[in-house]
Amino acid sequence: MSNEKSLRDIQQATKPPIEAIAQEQLSGAMMEGFGDFLDFLQDEKIRLSWKAINGYKATYKGKGIAGITLGAGGWLDNAVERKNTVTMHIATSDRVNLDADDYLEGQTDEVVALFMERFDHKCVHCRPTCGCSKGSGMNVTIAGKEYEHVCRNAPAVGFTCSGGDMSEMTLNSPCAVYPPIPIRTVPIETVKNLIKARKQYIEKML
């Protein structure tokens, strides 16, 4: 058996700050744009902690906000194969059946539209990806519309940025596939607004 430690073992032992991994995985305008994004998280009092290979969990008051991965993270054996790439999965409500309307209350039309798009695709049409079989799940009413037998898990919203300057990110398909399927490009402000929406929801539920 080899005594060589895996990248995961090394990072799990050292738990490097995200700034250190960013220096390894990002460069140029991408690095500068990601630095600005980290400043935004700090201003919002959102903490980052190591979770997996090149992957970090963003939390606010102990509650999950998002997962952020630099490079390929755990998807590839060699995590440097996708340098200058940032991937995020931003949480929404904790439980579709109870909290969705609480999450949506007071949000912008943009945030509501993104949530409903994710919900309609993942929770209604993509149950097999999260282990819910047809005929299981729950009956819920969200934003005044009734749904039957939906997935119990609230949808996260996934984004990827490869290259560029982090001024925009690509919204990904909610299906559990890799590489993620791109849908459309959105400005970084949309990503920040979803993070603020999650933070607002956490404040409301505490």
C-alpha positions as CSV (number, residue, x, y, z in Angstrom):
1,M,0.0,0.0,0.0
2,S,1.4,3.4,-0.9
3,N,2.2,5.8,1.9
4,E,1.6,8.8,-0.4
5,K,-1.2,10.9,0.9
6,S,-4.0,11.9,-1.4
7,L,-4.9,15.5,-2.0
8,R,-8.0,15.1,0.1
9,D,-6.0,13.7,3.0
10,I,-3.6,16.6,2.8
11,Q,-6.3,19.3,2.6
12,Q,-8.3,17.5,5.3
13,A,-5.3,17.7,7.6
14,T,-4.4,21.3,6.9
15,K,-7.8,22.8,6.0
16,P,-6.2,25.5,3.8
17,P,-8.0,28.9,3.6
18,I,-9.9,29.5,0.4
19,E,-7.5,32.3,-0.5
20,A,-4.7,29.8,-0.6
21,I,-6.6,27.5,-3.0
22,A,-7.6,30.5,-5.1
23,Q,-4.0,31.3,-5.6
24,E,-3.4,27.8,-6.9
25,Q,-6.5,27.5,-9.1
26,L,-7.3,31.0,-10.3
27,S,-5.3,33.7,-12.1
28,G,-5.5,37.1,-13.8
29,A,-9.0,38.7,-14.0
30,M,-10.6,35.6,-12.6
31,M,-8.6,35.8,-9.4
32,E,-9.3,39.5,-9.1
33,G,-13.0,39.0,-9.6
34,F,-13.1,36.1,-7.1
35,G,-11.3,38.3,-4.6
36,D,-14.1,40.9,-5.0
37,F,-16.6,38.1,-4.4
38,L,-14.8,37.1,-1.2
39,D,-15.0,40.7,0.0
40,F,-18.8,40.6,-0.6
41,L,-19.1,37.4,1.5
42,Q,-17.0,39.1,4.3
43,D,-19.2,42.2,4.2
44,E,-22.3,39.9,4.6
45,K,-20.6,38.2,7.6
46,I,-20.7,34.9,5.8
47,R,-18.0,32.4,6.9
48,L,-16.1,29.9,4.8
49,S,-14.8,26.6,6.0
50,W,-13.1,23.7,4.2
51,K,-15.4,20.8,3.2
52,A,-13.8,18.7,0.4
53,I,-11.0,18.9,-2.2
54,N,-10.8,22.6,-3.1
55,G,-14.4,22.9,-1.8
56,Y,-15.7,25.2,0.9
57,K,-19.0,25.6,2.8
58,A,-20.3,29.1,3.2
59,T,-22.4,29.6,6.4
60,Y,-24.2,32.4,8.2
61,K,-24.9,32.0,11.9
62,G,-24.1,28.3,11.6
63,K,-26.6,27.7,8.7
64,G,-25.5,26.7,5.3
65,I,-25.6,29.3,2.5
66,A,-23.7,27.7,-0.3
67,G,-21.0,25.3,-1.4
68,I,-18.1,26.8,-3.4
69,T,-15.5,24.7,-5.3
70,L,-12.4,26.0,-7.1
71,G,-11.1,23.9,-10.0
72,A,-12.5,20.4,-10.4
73,G,-12.7,19.7,-6.7
74,G,-13.7,16.1,-6.0
75,W,-15.0,15.4,-9.5
76,L,-11.6,14.5,-11.0
77,D,-8.5,12.7,-9.6
78,N,-6.4,15.7,-10.6
79,A,-8.1,18.8,-9.3
80,V,-5.9,21.1,-11.3
81,E,-7.4,20.0,-14.6
82,R,-10.1,22.7,-14.5
83,K,-8.2,25.7,-13.3
84,N,-9.8,29.1,-13.5
85,T,-13.2,27.6,-12.7
86,V,-15.5,28.4,-9.8
87,T,-18.6,26.4,-9.1
88,M,-21.3,27.3,-6.6
89,H,-24.5,25.7,-5.3
90,I,-26.6,28.2,-3.4
91,A,-29.2,26.9,-0.9
92,T,-32.8,28.1,-0.9
93,S,-35.4,27.1,1.7
94,D,-34.6,24.2,4.0
95,R,-37.9,22.3,3.4
96,V,-40.1,22.7,0.4
97,N,-43.2,21.5,2.2
98,L,-43.0,24.0,5.1
99,D,-40.7,26.9,4.3
100,A,-40.8,27.8,0.6
101,D,-43.3,30.6,1.0
102,D,-41.2,32.0,3.9
103,Y,-38.2,31.9,1.7
104,L,-40.0,33.7,-1.2
105,E,-41.7,36.3,0.9
106,G,-40.3,39.8,0.2
107,Q,-37.8,38.5,-2.4
108,T,-37.3,40.2,-5.8
109,D,-39.0,38.9,-8.9
110,E,-35.6,37.6,-10.1
111,V,-35.1,35.4,-7.0
112,V,-38.6,34.1,-7.1
113,A,-38.3,33.2,-10.8
114,L,-35.1,31.3,-10.2
115,F,-36.5,29.4,-7.2
116,M,-39.6,28.4,-9.1
117,E,-37.6,27.3,-12.1
118,R,-35.4,25.1,-10.0
119,F,-38.3,23.8,-8.0
120,D,-40.4,23.0,-11.1
121,H,-37.5,21.1,-12.7
122,K,-35.8,19.4,-9.8
123,C,-38.6,18.8,-7.3
124,V,-41.3,18.0,-9.8
125,H,-39.6,16.5,-12.8
126,C,-36.3,15.2,-11.6
127,R,-37.2,13.2,-8.5
128,P,-34.9,10.2,-9.4
129,T,-31.8,12.3,-9.0
130,C,-32.4,12.7,-5.3
131,G,-33.8,9.3,-4.5
132,C,-37.6,10.2,-4.5
133,S,-39.6,7.8,-6.6
134,K,-42.8,8.6,-8.5
135,G,-45.8,8.6,-6.2
136,S,-43.7,9.5,-3.2
137,G,-42.9,13.0,-1.8
138,M,-45.4,15.5,-0.6
139,N,-48.3,17.6,-1.8
140,V,-47.5,21.3,-1.4
141,T,-48.8,24.8,-2.3
142,I,-46.1,27.3,-3.3
143,A,-46.8,30.8,-4.4
144,G,-50.5,29.9,-4.7
145,K,-50.0,26.9,-7.0
146,E,-50.6,23.3,-5.9
147,Y,-48.2,20.5,-6.6
148,E,-48.5,16.8,-5.9
149,H,-45.9,14.2,-4.9
150,V,-43.0,16.5,-5.2
151,C,-39.4,15.9,-3.9
152,R,-39.0,16.7,-0.2
153,N,-35.7,18.4,-0.8
154,A,-35.6,22.1,-1.6
155,P,-33.7,22.9,-4.7
156,A,-30.2,24.5,-4.7
157,V,-29.2,26.8,-7.6
158,G,-26.0,25.9,-9.3
159,F,-23.6,28.2,-11.1
160,T,-20.2,27.8,-12.9
161,C,-17.7,30.4,-14.1
162,S,-14.8,29.2,-16.3
163,G,-12.3,32.0,-17.2
164,G,-13.4,35.5,-17.6
165,D,-13.5,38.0,-14.7
166,M,-16.3,36.7,-12.5
167,S,-18.6,39.5,-13.7
168,E,-21.1,36.8,-14.7
169,M,-21.7,33.1,-14.1
170,T,-23.5,30.3,-16.0
171,L,-26.7,28.9,-14.5
172,N,-26.6,25.1,-14.6
173,S,-29.2,22.5,-15.1
174,P,-30.5,21.2,-11.7
175,C,-30.0,17.6,-12.8
176,A,-27.4,15.6,-10.9
177,V,-25.0,15.2,-13.8
178,Y,-21.3,16.1,-14.4
179,P,-20.1,18.1,-16.2
180,P,-23.1,20.4,-15.4
181,I,-25.3,21.3,-18.3
182,P,-25.3,25.1,-18.9
183,I,-28.6,26.9,-19.4
184,R,-27.8,30.6,-19.5
185,T,-25.5,33.3,-18.3
186,V,-26.4,35.7,-15.5
187,P,-24.6,38.6,-13.9
188,I,-22.7,38.1,-10.7
189,E,-25.2,40.4,-9.0
190,T,-27.9,37.7,-9.5
191,V,-25.7,35.2,-7.7
192,K,-25.1,37.7,-4.9
193,N,-28.9,38.3,-4.7
194,L,-29.5,34.6,-4.2
195,I,-27.0,34.5,-1.4
196,K,-28.6,37.5,0.2
197,A,-32.0,35.8,-0.1
198,R,-30.7,32.7,1.7
199,K,-29.3,34.9,4.4
200,Q,-32.6,36.8,4.8
201,Y,-34.4,33.4,5.0
202,I,-32.0,32.2,7.7
203,E,-32.5,35.4,9.7
204,K,-36.3,34.9,9.5
205,M,-36.1,31.3,10.6
206,L,-33.8,31.7,13.6
